[in-house]
């Protein structure tokens, strides 16, 4: 009876917090919060709260893991309604989510690798970005903000993996590598910093699913990439002058 009351309370709190219809609660377990989770939700408490993973079966057939915290080691039925759930948000769809529904990402040049970070983008928002970001990169290099940015983009070469400075922020120690200053305006231009890997928590299997970082429309093999980059450079040389492009590549 007490178990039933507890699960009903949790269902009600999740439903009201995330605007979802909960069919049933699968399980509740204590977990150690990951660095990605702590950073994303701003948990910087001197005394770490007990974190509970609450697996919920939703009416739309989805299974989602929600995270709640409480100051006591053994939350009781009497105060389950006072648990605070960690709420993330997709900055594309503006939907409030469990952090487990946000894509995690890692950069190839951040040590130790992989260092997983939690984005503020859902899988739906991620798929939208995946479909349009390659064209964003092409436009950035065809119509650069400044010559300094153009030079860095040329020397960096083809970008075929997911990137976005807002959804996948570069850690402070690497920012300088991906910022360039427009000498004519003083404006700081952010360069693409591709992610190396992405993953998403699967509440049903209790494991991470790997998420493709390959941008839609980008070359899919090394051979295709070489052919594409050769054609792209030829177009740039025709538009801007071969000597100019060659000089930029050599600097």
N, C-alpha and C positions, 0 to 999 in steps of 0.2 A: 504493500500500500504506500509506504513512504517512498519507495523507488518510483512508483507511478506518479506520485505528486511531484517529485523532483524532476522527472522527465517532462511533465506537463509545464512546470514553471520554466524550464530551460527552453522549451518549444515556444512559449509565449514571449520570452525575452528576445529570442533570436528573431521571431516573426516581426516584433515591433521595431527592433533595432535595424534590421536589414530589409524590411518590407518584402518578405518572402512568406510563402505558405509552407510550413513545416509539417510533413506527414508523420515522421517519427524521429526519435533520437537513437542513433546507432550505438555509440559508446562515448564515455567520458573518461579521459585519462590525463594524468599529470605529464607535462612535457618540459624539457629545457628549451627556452626560447633561443633561436639562432641569432647570430649577429645581424643577419639581414632583417629578421623580424624586429629586433630591438631598435635598430637604426631607423627603420621605416616608420614605426609608430611612435618614436621619441621616448621609449622607455629608458629613462636615465635615473632610476630611483636608486638611492644609496643601498636600500635593502630590496633585493630582487623579489618581486611578488611570485606566488605560486601561479604557474600558468596552466590552464586546463585546455585540452583539445577536445572540442565537442563535435562529434560527427553527426550531421543531420541529413536525413533523407527528405528531400523536398517533394512537393506534390507534382512538380514538373519532371520528376524522375532523376534530377541531379542529386549527387551526393557531395556535400560541401563540409569542409572542416573549419569550424569557427574557433576563435581563441578568446578565452575569458581569463581574467585574473582577479585574485582576492588576496587580502593581506594575511589570511590565516593558512595554516598548513593543511587543515582538513575542513573545507567548506561544508556546512551542514545544510540540510533541507530547509531549515528555518531562514537562512539568508541567501539562498540561491538567487532570489530575485534581485539581489543587490550586486551580483557579479557585473563587472564592467567588461564588455566585449571590445576587442581591438577592431577598429574600423579602418579599412583602407579605402582608396577611391581610385577609379580609373579616370585619368585626366582627359581621356578621349570621349568616353561615353557618359562621364559624370555620374556613374553608378557607384553607390556605396557597396563595398565588397568586404569579404573576409580577406585578410592578407594572403591566405592560402590561394586565393583566386588571382593574385597578381603575379606576373611573370618575374622570375629571378634571372639575373644576368651576371656575366663575368667577362672581364677584359683580359686579353692575352698578355698585355704588358704590365699587369698588376700582380705583384708578388705578395704572398704565395699564390700560385695559380692552381685551381680556380678559387678566387675570393668572391663568394656569391653575395650579390646585393639585390634588394627587393625594389622593383620598379613601381611606378604608380600607373600601371597600364594592365588591363585585363586581356585575356586571349582574343576577344573580339576586337578590341582596340589595336592589339598587336598585329592581327591579320590585316587590318585596314592599313596600317603603316607599312607592312611588308609589301603590299600591293603598289604603293606609291613612292616609296623612298628612293628607288633607283632613278626615277625621273628627277627627283629633287637633287640628287647628286650630279646628274648630267647637266642640269640647269646651272648649278653652282659653279661648275668648271667652265661652262660655256659663257656664263655671264657672271664672272667673279666680282665680289664687292671691292676688291682692290688688287693691285699687282702682287703685293706680298702674299695674299691669300691664294692667288692664282699660282704663284711659284710653288707654294707648299702643296697645293692640291696636285699639281703636275708631278712633283717629285714623289708624292705619296702613291700615285698611280690609281689603278682601278679599285673602287670600293664596291663590294658585292654583298656585304653583310649588314645586318640591321644597325642603324645608328640614329640617335636623336639626343641632343644635349639636355633636353628637358625630361624626357621619359627615362633616359639612361645616363644620368649625370656622371661626369668624369670625377674620380676621387681627387681631392685637393693636391696630392703629391704629383699628379700627372697633368694637371690643368695647363701648365706652361707649354707642354708639347702640342696642345690642341687649340691654343689661342695665338692670334697674330694681330698686330696693330697696324691699322691703316694710317700711314704716316701723314697723309693729306688731311684727314679728319680727326685723327686721334681715337677713332672708334675701334673697339676690340672685336675682331671677327672670330667666331667659333668654327673650327674645322671639324669635319666628321671624325668621330672616334668609334669605329665599328666594334660591336660586341663580338666576342669569340664564341660564347655559348649562352644558350637560354634554356630554362627549364620551368616546369609548372608542376605543383604538387597534385597528385592524384589521390583523393581521399578514399576512393574505393579500394585501391591496391596498397595504399600507404607507402607509395614510392614516388619519386620524381619521374615525370615524362620529359624527355628531351624535346625541345622546340626548335624547329629549323630557323636559322638566322639568314638563310639565302634570300636575297631580295628578288621579288618577282621581276622578270625581264632581264636580270643580270646573267652573264655567262655561267654555265653550270659545270664546266670542266676547265682544267688548266689550258688545254688547247684552244677552247672557245674564248677564254679570257685573253690569251695572247693575240688571237685574231681580232677580237673586239678592240683591244687597246691600240693595236697597230692602225686599224681603220679610224679610230677616234682621234689619234694624233695626226693622221693625214688630213682629217677634216679641219682640225685646229690650225694646222700649218697653212692650209689653203685659205682659211678665213683671216688669220692673223699674221701670216708670213712665216716661212720655214726658219729663217735666221732667228727670228724673235723666239719661237718655241724652242729651238735647239739651245739658244743662249740661256733660257729659263731653266731648262733641264740640266745644264752643266753647272749652274751657279750653286 
